[in-house]
């Protein structure tokens, strides 16, 4: 659509010429505006000085400078000349408010810069350097002067009484600052703050902030921090405040060890109190009113010089300050004999810990034993031959015992997993048998019969008889017959 419109409505040469002329005019105005060179904005502080620079840029040999004036336009007010320079008639300062505070830095019409001393907050505004020229007329440039003011910061804690209503416990203020300051709070107590500001007649602003909470005795001495941030400060201003909350006394009694036996000397009780302000009086009494003769009181300390039945009573300590009084009672019991000191809890704890460790180790060992036993029971039959049978008697007894027919004996059935091994040979040979044989032969090797045997025929005991020359063999191990 745009291309069709351009094709149907081509730009005329006259229209282009007007656009070029407008651009040239705007450029010319910019050049004219640049004839008076000034700074756009300056910042200054009260009681200090500021230089307002102005310079006329050469507009050609045809331009003639007639006079230069500095015109002040306050934030709220009318324009007024404060300084005039004429090459023939000299300098003039028509405004009384700037008299003796404004001077020209040079007697030069092309550079009519001025200095303002002893600045005030009310000096803020627009300052215009204006030339009267011929033939083009007046030329000017304007500088905006911004007056800054460092705030006067302060913070303070407010003494309050503990209660149930929210009250101001601290306040912070940034007074007479420009621009307005910002106040923040850092606190570990539960509270809130409110901020207000007031504008001054000279353009400054005073900012106030209050920190409020429901004060309790626990809040006394806690800290809150006020932070003030403002443009003229390099870093935020901070002030740490300790809250001051007043409350009546809280009383406790200690020192009683339940071992006041008859004849004990110098038994002591202490009366402790927390209060704000500090307690004014501390009073000890008993249930009967007066203290026994053996009792001595020194401020919060009560001393029983010698324990007897007179101190078998109830002691009361009363503490007062300007917000009220609080008291605490303690009943003491006098015993006939001295009690042994109770073992310290640390020793009991240590013994308990040792026994606990031993029990724990025993449980671990038991678990390991049961696991190993279970593994052995489930691995199957043993892989080695059982040990020899139980010793039954001496070989001599077996030889002299007449043969008896075997009798049926009741046997215990084998349990699952047990394996029965049936004897495959004769009586097991032991070291005792070898020693006995050696003794019969006088230490010589055994005598063989003609058939090569050693004189024994099997394991039948009926083929052997007692021999007067035989030395009894040692004890031997003979397995008991087993019938299945």
SVG drawing of the C-alpha trace seen along z (x, -y; Angstrom):
<svg xmlns="http://www.w3.org/2000/svg" viewBox="-3 -55 68 176">
<polyline fill="none" stroke="black" stroke-width="0.4" points="0.0,0.0 2.8,-2.4 4.5,-1.8 1.3,-2.3 0.6,-5.5 4.1,-6.8 3.7,-5.9 0.3,-7.6 1.3,-10.6 5.0,-11.5 6.6,-14.3 6.7,-17.6 10.0,-19.5 8.5,-22.5 7.7,-20.3 11.3,-19.1 12.6,-22.6 10.4,-23.6 11.7,-20.7 15.3,-21.7 14.6,-25.2 13.1,-24.1 16.2,-22.1 18.4,-25.0 16.3,-27.2 16.5,-24.8 20.2,-24.5 20.5,-28.3 18.5,-28.5 20.8,-26.0 23.8,-28.0 22.2,-31.1 21.4,-29.3 25.0,-28.3 26.3,-31.9 26.0,-32.2 27.8,-29.3 26.8,-28.5 26.6,-25.4 23.2,-23.8 23.2,-22.8 25.2,-23.3 25.0,-22.0 26.1,-23.9 25.9,-23.9 24.9,-26.7 27.7,-29.0 29.9,-28.0 30.6,-29.8 29.7,-29.0 31.0,-30.4 28.4,-30.9 30.4,-31.0 29.2,-32.7 30.9,-33.3 29.7,-34.9 30.8,-32.8 32.0,-35.1 29.1,-35.4 31.0,-37.4 32.4,-40.9 28.9,-42.4 27.7,-41.5 28.2,-44.2 27.9,-43.6 26.2,-46.4 25.6,-45.1 25.3,-41.9 23.0,-41.2 22.5,-38.3 18.9,-37.6 17.8,-35.4 14.5,-33.6 13.8,-31.9 11.8,-28.7 8.8,-30.6 9.0,-34.2 9.6,-36.8 12.7,-37.4 15.1,-40.1 18.5,-41.5 21.3,-40.8 24.3,-41.9 24.8,-44.2 28.0,-45.0 28.4,-47.9 31.7,-48.5 31.3,-52.3 29.3,-52.6 30.8,-49.6 29.2,-47.2 25.9,-47.4 24.2,-45.1 20.5,-46.2 19.2,-43.4 19.7,-44.1 19.6,-40.4 22.8,-39.7 24.6,-42.9 28.1,-42.3 27.7,-38.6 28.0,-38.8 31.1,-39.9 32.3,-39.8 35.3,-37.6 36.6,-39.7 36.0,-43.1 35.4,-41.5 32.1,-41.8 32.6,-38.6 33.3,-36.6 31.0,-38.1 31.2,-35.2 30.1,-35.9 30.7,-34.4 28.1,-34.2 29.5,-33.9 27.8,-32.8 25.2,-30.9 21.8,-30.4 19.2,-27.8 16.9,-30.5 19.5,-31.2 18.3,-28.1 16.7,-28.9 17.5,-29.8 20.3,-32.2 20.3,-33.7 23.2,-35.3 21.7,-37.8 23.5,-39.8 22.1,-43.0 23.6,-42.8 23.3,-44.8 21.8,-44.1 20.5,-40.6 19.0,-41.7 19.2,-39.8 21.1,-36.5 21.0,-34.4 21.9,-31.2 20.5,-29.8 22.1,-27.8 20.0,-26.0 21.5,-26.2 20.4,-23.4 21.1,-24.0 21.9,-20.9 21.8,-20.6 23.3,-17.9 20.7,-16.8 21.3,-17.1 20.8,-13.5 19.9,-12.4 18.4,-9.3 17.4,-8.5 15.7,-5.8 12.7,-6.7 12.3,-5.3 8.9,-3.5 7.2,-1.2 6.3,2.4 2.7,2.7 0.1,4.1 -0.1,1.1 2.1,0.2 4.2,-2.9 7.1,-4.8 10.4,-3.3 12.8,-5.2 12.8,-8.0 15.2,-9.1 15.3,-12.5 17.1,-13.9 16.5,-17.7 16.9,-20.5 18.1,-18.3 17.7,-18.8 16.7,-16.7 14.7,-14.8 16.4,-12.0 15.2,-8.4 15.1,-6.7 15.1,-2.9 15.2,-0.7 17.1,2.5 15.7,4.3 15.6,7.8 12.5,7.0 9.0,7.2 7.8,3.7 7.0,1.2 7.8,-2.3 6.1,-5.4 7.7,-8.3 6.6,-11.9 8.2,-14.9 8.0,-18.7 9.0,-21.3 11.0,-24.3 10.7,-27.9 14.0,-27.7 13.3,-24.5 14.8,-22.1 12.9,-19.0 12.9,-17.5 12.1,-13.8 11.1,-12.1 10.6,-8.4 9.2,-6.6 9.8,-3.0 6.9,-1.5 6.2,1.8 4.5,3.4 7.3,3.2 8.1,6.1 10.8,6.7 12.7,8.9 12.9,5.9 15.0,3.9 18.5,3.5 17.8,4.9 19.1,2.9 17.5,1.1 19.5,-0.7 18.5,-3.8 19.8,-4.3 19.6,-7.7 20.4,-7.8 20.7,-11.1 22.3,-12.4 24.9,-14.5 26.2,-11.7 29.0,-9.3 27.4,-6.4 24.3,-5.9 24.4,-7.5 23.7,-4.8 23.0,-5.0 22.6,-2.0 20.1,-2.5 19.5,-0.3 15.9,-0.2 15.0,-1.3 11.9,0.5 11.1,0.1 9.4,2.8 8.8,4.0 11.3,6.4 11.4,10.2 12.7,12.0 14.5,15.4 16.2,17.0 19.1,19.5 21.8,21.0 19.7,23.5 21.2,27.0 18.7,29.1 21.5,29.9 20.8,27.5 21.7,29.8 21.8,28.9 25.1,27.2 26.0,26.2 27.6,22.7 27.4,20.0 24.5,21.3 23.7,18.7 20.7,17.6 20.8,15.0 18.0,12.9 18.4,11.9 16.2,9.4 16.0,8.1 14.4,4.7 14.5,1.4 15.3,-0.9 17.5,0.8 15.7,2.0 15.5,-0.6 15.0,1.7 15.5,5.4 13.8,6.8 14.1,10.3 11.4,11.6 10.2,15.0 6.8,16.6 6.7,15.2 7.7,11.8 11.1,11.1 14.4,12.9 16.0,15.3 19.0,14.0 21.4,16.3 20.6,14.7 22.5,11.8 21.4,9.8 23.7,7.8 21.8,6.3 20.6,9.4 22.6,11.9 21.2,13.8 23.6,15.7 22.7,18.2 25.7,18.2 24.6,21.5 21.7,23.7 19.2,24.6 15.4,25.2 14.8,21.4 15.6,21.4 13.3,24.3 10.9,21.8 9.9,20.0 12.0,17.0 10.6,14.2 12.6,11.7 10.8,8.6 12.3,6.2 10.9,2.7 11.5,0.1 9.4,-2.8 7.1,-0.6 6.1,1.8 7.2,4.6 7.8,8.3 8.5,11.1 9.7,14.7 9.4,17.3 11.6,20.3 10.9,23.0 14.0,24.4 14.1,27.7 16.5,28.4 17.7,32.0 19.5,33.8 22.5,35.2 24.7,34.1 23.8,35.7 26.4,37.1 26.7,35.1 24.8,36.6 27.0,38.0 27.3,35.6 25.2,36.2 28.2,36.3 29.5,39.4 26.2,41.1 26.0,40.2 29.5,41.6 28.7,44.9 25.5,45.2 27.4,44.5 29.9,47.3 27.2,49.8 25.3,48.8 28.4,49.4 29.1,52.8 25.5,53.9 25.7,52.6 29.0,54.6 27.4,57.7 24.4,57.5 26.7,57.1 28.7,60.2 25.6,62.2 24.2,61.3 27.5,62.3 27.6,65.6 24.0,66.5 24.7,65.6 27.8,67.8 25.9,70.7 23.1,70.4 25.6,70.5 27.2,73.7 23.8,75.4 22.8,74.7 26.1,75.7 25.4,79.5 27.2,82.5 30.7,82.0 33.6,82.5 35.8,84.4 35.6,87.7 34.3,87.5 36.8,88.0 37.4,91.5 34.7,93.0 34.6,92.4 37.0,94.3 35.3,97.5 37.9,99.2 41.4,100.9 42.5,103.5 43.1,106.0 39.6,105.7 38.3,106.3 40.5,109.4 39.4,110.9 35.8,110.2 33.9,113.3 32.2,113.2 28.5,112.3 26.1,112.4 25.1,109.1 21.9,107.7 19.6,105.3 19.9,101.8 17.7,98.9 19.2,96.2 18.2,92.7 17.1,91.9 19.4,89.7 18.3,86.2 18.1,84.6 21.5,83.5 23.4,86.0 25.5,88.7 26.3,92.1 29.7,93.6 29.9,97.4 33.2,98.8 35.1,100.6 38.0,102.0 39.1,103.3 39.9,101.4 41.6,98.2 45.2,98.2 46.4,95.6 49.7,94.5 49.1,96.4 48.8,99.7 52.1,99.0 53.8,98.3 52.4,101.5 53.6,103.6 57.0,102.2 57.1,103.0 56.2,106.6 59.0,107.1 61.5,105.4 61.7,102.5 62.3,104.8 60.1,104.8 57.1,107.0 57.6,110.8 55.8,112.3 54.4,115.8 55.2,118.2 52.3,117.0 53.5,113.5 50.9,112.4 51.7,110.7 50.1,113.3 46.7,111.7 43.7,113.1 41.3,110.5 39.5,108.6 38.0,111.6 38.8,111.4 38.2,115.1 41.4,116.0 43.4,114.2 44.1,115.2 45.9,113.8 49.6,114.2 51.8,114.1 54.6,112.4 52.6,109.7 52.8,106.2 49.4,104.6 48.7,102.2 47.7,98.7 44.2,97.4 42.7,97.8 39.6,96.4 37.1,98.9 33.9,97.8 30.7,99.1 28.8,101.4 26.0,99.8 23.1,101.7 20.7,100.2"/>
</svg>
